[in-house]
Amino acid sequence: MKHILTLIICCTFIVANAQQTSDKWDLKRMVDYAMKNNISVKQADVQARITALQYQGSKLAIYPSANFNTDIGMQFGRSVDPTTNQFTTTQLLFNSFNFSTGIVLYNWGKLKNNIQASEFALKAATTDVERAANDVALNVATFYLAVLSSKQQIEIAQTQIASTTEQLLNTRKRVNAGSLPELNAAELEARLATDSINYYNAVSNFEQNILNLKGLMNLDMATPFDIEIPPLDKIPLESLADLEPAVVLQQALATLPQHKVATLRFKSAEASVKVTKAGMYPTITFGGGLGTNFSSSTKKITNVTLGPPQITGQFVNVGGTNYDVMEPTMQITQGKKSFGELWSGYGTQLNNNFRQNLGFQINVPIFNNGSAKLNYQNSKLQLKQAEIAVEQSKQKLQQDIYLAHNNAVAALQRFNASEKTVETAERSYNYAKKRYEVGLLTTLDLITNQNNLLQAKLTRLNNQFEYVFRMKLLEFYKGQGLKL
């Protein structure tokens, strides 16, 4: 008896440890939490924000551009004087200012269609966040059903352990009294050990499903977590007559984001074709600019000394008389300018060098290695691909809805059949128990009947949960969300 009590104490401890939590989650709370914290939903949200920035950029592209730049520095060696455009070898300090602006006047609707394509892409990305959230909601519901099933298996295993323990205690008394052989007690002890193993397996499955559910919700694995079991008999369900696949499909196409995403991306691809087509035609732009500059030599003349004139070897004839051409001689001394002297005449130069320009530009693509034509052809193929994606999403949604309806019908039939199975198993077990008490049935036969009853109850409960889930899935496709 000692090992029997040890098993009972261990099972009780595991039950308390597995369910030790002060907070229980229902399906709605789990779905809401997962929609906000799931990694896939967050990734879709970030992508939607990136697309929003791209849309904002396409709208700003229709406005004029304006740029200003300035530079300052020193020139050495042979270079061009920025104020005279002449070559010089003198070291120069230079400074310039330039302002330019431009606007596209006409480009065959490229900017307009690009805005339209970006707008549809943004709507598709935003809707894709809803699609990702819906996918997460369905996955949460699926894992939730698995957790419910495994938790019920734990409770049934506990009931089985309690029943086997009670039978063992009663049998042990009768064995000690000599009315039953020791074999009967040994068989029940072996059965109790098997029931305990089944219980441990059920607890392990439950914990595994809980970890899967936490991962889907992006919940810390160490967080205490338990689910709330809804009263299945009180969950409102629509009738199957109101959830006909054809009717549900029409409402799903109008409400669910799965099909909307594909449709919006198709519209974006349509506008993108017009954008690439415009790239093969001329673009007319208007622009203008302002600018000025300043330059100053880094040296200055400090002294000039005049010498006697010299004969150049050339002459001029005046009245028949040749006169030698003389040139003055001088010696120039230079020195470095101070920092303040470098900027002498700064304002005057900027004013004298101030320039303005206005003009039109026509850019005609004649030959660019076929890139414009290839882009156009590629965009048409992408449009075809988007069209196929729309048809595929509709087909997938139709298939899912008809499959969900078929599964709901099958689940209802299995649930009705399992109820009859439980009734039959209960009667069989009651008869077997009475026969065992009067010694007309062996212990193994009694255990077999007990197992059949417990298995029938577990099957009925699982079938009931599956039926409710399948019906709620149809209601979800109908646009009513996931709720119990």
C-alpha positions in Angstrom: 0.0 0.0 0.0 2.9 2.3 0.5 3.7 2.7 -3.2 0.0 3.3 -3.9 -0.1 6.2 -1.5 3.1 7.6 -3.0 1.5 7.6 -6.5 -1.6 9.4 -5.2 0.5 12.0 -3.4 2.6 12.6 -6.5 -0.4 13.0 -8.8 -2.0 15.4 -6.3 1.2 17.5 -6.3 1.5 17.6 -10.1 -2.1 18.7 -10.4 -1.5 21.6 -7.9 1.7 22.6 -9.6 0.3 22.4 -13.2 -2.7 24.6 -12.3 -1.0 27.0 -9.9 -2.0 30.3 -11.3 -4.1 33.2 -10.2 -4.9 34.3 -13.7 -7.0 32.5 -16.3 -7.3 33.4 -20.0 -10.4 33.0 -22.1 -10.3 32.8 -25.9 -11.1 36.4 -26.5 -8.4 37.7 -24.2 -5.8 35.4 -25.8 -6.8 36.4 -29.3 -6.7 40.1 -28.5 -3.3 39.7 -26.8 -1.9 37.7 -29.7 -3.1 40.2 -32.3 -1.1 42.9 -30.6 2.1 41.0 -29.6 2.6 38.3 -32.2 5.8 38.6 -34.2 4.2 38.2 -37.6 1.6 40.9 -36.8 4.4 43.2 -35.7 6.4 42.6 -38.9 3.3 43.3 -41.0 2.7 46.5 -39.0 6.3 47.7 -39.6 5.9 46.9 -43.3 2.7 48.9 -43.4 4.6 51.9 -41.9 7.3 51.6 -44.5 4.7 51.6 -47.2 3.1 54.7 -45.7 6.4 56.5 -46.0 6.7 55.5 -49.6 3.2 56.8 -50.3 4.0 60.1 -48.6 7.1 60.3 -50.8 5.1 59.8 -54.0 2.7 62.6 -53.0 5.6 65.0 -52.2 7.2 64.3 -55.7 4.6 66.6 -57.4 6.0 69.6 -55.6 9.0 71.7 -56.7 12.4 70.7 -55.5 14.8 73.3 -54.0 18.4 73.0 -53.1 21.1 75.3 -51.7 24.8 74.7 -51.4 27.9 76.7 -50.5 31.6 75.9 -50.5 34.8 77.5 -49.2 38.4 76.5 -49.7 41.9 77.1 -51.1 43.2 76.5 -54.7 46.8 75.6 -55.4 48.8 75.1 -58.6 47.2 75.5 -62.0 43.5 76.0 -61.7 40.6 78.1 -62.9 39.7 81.3 -61.1 36.0 80.9 -60.3 35.4 84.6 -60.7 37.1 85.1 -64.1 37.0 81.5 -65.5 40.7 82.0 -66.5 43.6 79.6 -65.7 45.9 80.8 -63.0 48.7 79.5 -60.9 48.1 81.9 -58.0 46.9 80.5 -54.7 43.3 81.5 -54.2 40.8 81.6 -51.4 37.3 80.9 -52.9 33.7 80.9 -51.6 30.5 80.4 -53.6 26.7 80.2 -53.0 24.2 78.4 -55.3 20.4 77.9 -55.1 18.5 75.8 -57.6 14.9 74.7 -58.0 12.8 72.7 -60.5 9.5 71.2 -61.1 8.1 68.5 -63.5 5.5 70.1 -65.7 4.5 67.0 -67.7 5.6 63.3 -67.7 2.6 61.5 -69.2 0.9 60.9 -65.8 3.8 59.2 -64.2 3.7 61.0 -60.9 -0.1 60.8 -60.7 -0.2 57.1 -61.4 2.7 56.5 -59.0 0.7 58.2 -56.2 -2.3 55.9 -57.1 -0.1 52.8 -57.1 1.4 53.8 -53.7 -2.0 54.5 -52.3 -3.3 51.1 -53.2 -0.1 49.5 -51.9 -0.6 51.3 -48.6 -4.2 50.1 -48.3 -3.0 46.5 -49.1 -0.2 46.7 -46.5 -2.7 48.0 -43.9 -5.1 45.3 -44.7 -2.3 42.8 -44.6 -1.9 43.6 -40.9 -5.5 42.6 -40.4 -4.9 39.4 -42.4 -1.9 38.5 -40.2 -4.0 39.2 -37.1 -6.8 37.0 -38.4 -4.3 34.2 -39.2 -3.0 34.5 -35.6 -6.5 34.4 -34.2 -7.2 31.2 -36.1 -4.0 29.6 -34.9 -4.7 30.7 -31.3 -8.1 29.1 -31.5 -6.6 25.9 -32.9 -4.0 25.7 -30.0 -6.7 26.7 -27.6 -8.7 23.7 -28.7 -5.7 21.4 -28.2 -5.1 22.8 -24.7 -8.7 22.2 -23.8 -8.6 18.7 -25.1 -5.3 17.9 -23.2 -6.7 19.5 -20.0 -9.8 17.3 -20.2 -7.5 14.3 -20.6 -5.8 15.3 -17.4 -9.2 15.5 -15.5 -10.3 12.1 -17.0 -6.9 10.6 -16.0 -7.4 11.9 -12.5 -10.9 10.4 -12.3 -9.5 7.1 -13.6 -6.8 7.1 -10.9 -9.4 7.9 -8.2 -11.7 5.1 -9.4 -8.9 2.6 -9.7 -7.7 3.6 -6.2 -11.1 3.1 -4.7 -11.5 -0.3 -6.3 -8.1 -1.3 -5.1 -8.8 -0.3 -1.5 -12.1 -2.2 -1.6 -10.4 -5.2 -3.3 -7.6 -5.1 -0.8 -10.1 -5.4 2.1 -11.7 -8.4 0.5 -8.4 -10.0 -0.2 -7.4 -9.5 3.4 -10.7 -11.1 4.4 -10.0 -14.1 2.2 -13.0 -13.6 -0.2 -10.8 -12.7 -3.2 -7.4 -13.9 -4.3 -4.3 -11.8 -4.2 -4.2 -11.7 -8.0 -7.1 -9.3 -8.1 -5.3 -6.8 -6.0 -2.1 -7.2 -8.0 -4.0 -6.5 -11.2 -5.5 -3.4 -9.8 -2.1 -2.2 -8.5 -0.7 -2.7 -12.0 -3.6 -0.8 -13.5 -3.1 2.1 -11.0 0.5 2.3 -12.2 -0.6 2.4 -15.8 -3.2 5.1 -15.0 -0.5 7.2 -13.3 1.7 6.9 -16.5 -1.3 8.1 -18.6 -1.8 11.0 -16.2 1.9 12.0 -16.5 1.6 11.8 -20.3 -1.6 14.0 -20.2 0.2 16.6 -18.1 3.1 16.6 -20.4 0.9 17.1 -23.5 -1.0 19.9 -21.7 2.3 21.7 -20.8 3.5 21.3 -24.4 0.3 22.8 -25.8 0.5 25.7 -23.3 4.1 26.4 -24.4 3.0 26.4 -28.1 0.2 28.8 -27.2 2.5 31.1 -25.3 4.9 31.1 -28.3 2.1 32.1 -30.6 1.1 34.9 -28.3 4.7 36.0 -27.8 4.2 35.6 -24.0 7.1 35.0 -21.7 7.4 31.2 -21.1 7.9 31.7 -17.4 4.6 33.6 -17.0 2.0 31.6 -15.0 -0.7 30.7 -17.4 -4.0 28.8 -17.4 -7.0 28.8 -19.6 -10.6 29.2 -18.7 -12.9 26.3 -19.8 -16.1 27.7 -21.2 -19.4 26.0 -20.4 -20.0 24.3 -23.7 -23.7 24.0 -23.2 -24.1 27.7 -22.8 -22.1 28.8 -25.9 -24.4 30.3 -28.5 -24.1 28.7 -31.9 -25.8 29.5 -35.2 -27.6 26.7 -36.9 -25.9 25.0 -39.8 -28.8 26.2 -42.0 -27.7 29.8 -41.5 -24.0 28.9 -42.3 -24.4 27.6 -45.8 -21.0 27.7 -47.6 -22.3 29.8 -50.5 -23.7 32.5 -48.2 -20.7 32.5 -45.9 -18.4 32.8 -49.0 -20.1 36.0 -50.2 -19.9 37.6 -46.8 -16.3 36.5 -46.4 -15.3 38.0 -49.8 -16.8 41.4 -48.6 -15.4 41.4 -45.0 -12.3 39.3 -44.6 -8.9 40.9 -45.4 -7.5 37.8 -47.1 -9.2 38.6 -50.4 -9.1 42.4 -49.9 -5.2 42.3 -49.8 -5.0 40.5 -53.2 -7.5 42.9 -54.8 -5.7 46.0 -53.6 -2.4 44.7 -54.8 -3.9 44.0 -58.2 -5.1 47.7 -58.4 -1.6 48.8 -57.3 -0.1 46.7 -60.1 -2.5 48.3 -62.6 -1.3 51.8 -61.7 2.3 50.6 -61.8 1.9 49.5 -65.4 0.9 53.1 -66.3 4.0 54.4 -64.4 6.4 52.2 -66.3 4.7 53.1 -69.6 5.2 56.8 -69.0 8.9 56.1 -68.6 9.1 55.6 -72.3 7.9 59.1 -73.2 9.5 62.6 -72.9 9.5 64.5 -69.6 9.2 68.3 -69.5 10.6 70.2 -66.5 11.1 73.8 -65.6 13.8 75.1 -63.3 15.9 78.0 -62.3 18.8 79.0 -60.1 20.7 81.8 -58.3 24.4 81.9 -57.6 27.4 84.1 -56.8 31.1 83.6 -55.9 34.2 85.2 -54.4 37.9 84.7 -54.9 41.0 86.4 -53.5 44.7 85.9 -53.9 46.6 84.9 -50.8 49.4 87.4 -51.6 49.6 91.2 -51.8 52.1 93.7 -53.3 54.2 95.3 -50.6 56.6 97.4 -52.6 57.3 98.6 -56.3 60.8 99.9 -57.3 61.1 101.7 -60.7 64.4 101.4 -62.7 65.7 103.0 -65.9 63.8 102.2 -69.0 65.2 99.6 -71.4 65.2 99.2 -75.1 63.0 96.4 -76.3 64.5 96.0 -79.7 61.4 97.2 -81.4 60.7 100.6 -83.0 57.9 102.7 -84.4 58.1 105.0 -87.4 56.9 108.5 -86.9 57.2 110.8 -89.9 59.8 108.6 -91.6 61.9 108.4 -88.5 62.3 105.2 -86.4 62.1 105.5 -82.7 63.1 102.7 -80.3 60.3 101.4 -78.1 61.3 101.6 -74.5 59.8 99.7 -71.5 60.0 100.6 -67.9 61.6 98.3 -65.4 60.3 97.7 -62.0 60.8 95.3 -59.1 57.6 94.1 -57.3 57.8 92.7 -53.7 54.9 90.4 -52.5 53.8 89.3 -49.0 51.1 87.1 -47.5 47.8 88.7 -46.7 46.5 88.7 -43.2 43.2 86.8 -42.6 41.2 90.1 -42.6 42.9 91.2 -45.9 41.8 88.0 -47.6 38.2 89.1 -47.4 38.8 92.6 -48.9 36.1 93.4 -51.5 34.0 90.4 -50.4 30.6 92.1 -50.7 31.5 93.9 -54.0 32.5 90.6 -55.6 29.4 88.8 -54.5 27.3 91.6 -55.9 29.2 91.8 -59.2 29.2 88.0 -59.7 25.5 87.5 -58.8 23.8 85.4 -61.6 20.3 84.1 -62.3 18.9 81.5 -64.7 15.5 80.2 -65.8 14.7 77.5 -68.3 12.8 74.5 -69.6 14.2 71.1 -70.2 12.8 68.2 -72.3 14.2 64.8 -71.7 13.5 62.4 -74.5 14.4 58.7 -73.9 15.8 57.4 -77.2 17.9 54.4 -76.3 18.7 53.3 -72.7 19.7 49.7 -73.3 16.0 48.7 -73.4 15.5 49.3 -69.6 12.3 51.4 -70.0 10.7 48.8 -72.3 11.8 45.9 -70.1 10.4 47.7 -67.0 7.1 48.1 -68.8 6.9 44.4 -69.8 7.9 43.4 -66.3 5.1 45.5 -64.8 2.5 43.9 -67.1 3.7 40.4 -66.0 3.4 41.5 -62.4 -0.1 42.7 -63.1 -0.9 39.3 -64.5 0.6 37.7 -61.4 -1.5 39.9 -59.2 -4.6 38.9 -61.2 -3.8 35.3 -60.6 -3.3 36.0 -56.9 -6.8 37.4 -56.7 -8.3 34.3 -58.2 -6.1 32.1 -56.0 -7.2 33.9 -52.8 -10.9 33.6 -53.8 -10.4 29.9 -54.6 -8.5 29.3 -51.3 -11.2 31.1 -49.3 -13.9 29.1 -51.0 -12.1 25.9 -50.3 -11.5 26.7 -46.6 -15.2 27.6 -46.1 -16.5 24.5 -47.8 -14.0 22.4 -45.9 -15.0 24.1 -42.6 -18.7 23.5 -43.3 -18.0 19.8 -44.1 -15.9 19.5 -40.9 -18.7 21.0 -38.8 -21.2 18.6 -40.2 -18.9 15.7 -39.5 -18.1 16.9 -36.0 -21.8 17.2 -35.2 -22.4 13.6 -36.4 -19.5 12.4 -34.4 -20.7 14.2 -31.3 -24.2 12.7 -31.6 -22.7 9.2 -32.1 -20.4 9.6 -29.1 -23.3 10.5 -26.8 -24.9 7.2 -27.7 -21.6 5.4 -27.1 -21.3 6.9 -23.6 -24.9 5.8 -22.8 -24.0 2.2 -23.9 -20.7 2.2 -22.1 -22.3 3.5 -18.8 -24.8 0.7 -18.8 -22.2 -1.9 -19.6 -19.9 -0.7 -16.8 -22.8 -0.7 -14.2 -23.6 -4.2 -15.1 -20.0 -5.3 -14.9 -19.5 -3.6 -11.6 -22.5 -5.5 -10.1 -21.2 -8.8 -11.4 -17.7 -8.1 -10.1 -19.1 -7.4 -6.6 -20.7 -10.8 -6.5 -17.7 -12.6 -7.9 -19.1 -13.3 -11.4 -16.5 -11.1 -13.3 -12.8 -10.9 -13.2 -10.8 -7.8 -12.4 -9.4 -7.5 -15.9 -12.9 -7.6 -17.3 -14.0 -4.8 -14.9 -11.0 -2.7 -15.8 -11.8 -3.2 -19.5 -15.3 -1.9 -19.0 -14.1 1.0 -16.9 -11.6 2.0 -19.6 -14.2 1.8 -22.3 -16.5 4.2 -20.3 -13.7 6.6 -19.7 -12.6 6.5 -23.3 -16.1 7.1 -24.5 -16.5 10.1 -22.2 -13.2 11.5 -23.4 -14.2 11.0 -27.1 -17.6 12.7 -26.5 -16.0 15.7 -24.8 -13.4 16.0 -27.6 -16.1 15.7 -30.2 -18.1 18.4 -28.5 -15.2 20.8 -28.3 -14.4 20.1 -32.0 -18.1 20.7 -33.0 -18.2 24.0 -31.2 -14.8 25.1 -32.7 -15.9 24.2 -36.2 -19.1 26.2 -35.8 -17.2 29.1 -34.5 -14.8 28.9 -37.4 -17.8 29.2 -39.8 -19.0 32.2 -37.8 -15.6 33.7 -38.1 -15.6 33.3 -41.9 -19.0 35.0 -41.8 -17.4 38.0 -40.3 -18.4 37.6 -36.7 -15.0 37.2 -35.2 -13.7 34.5 -32.8 -15.5 34.3 -29.5 -17.0 31.7 -27.2 
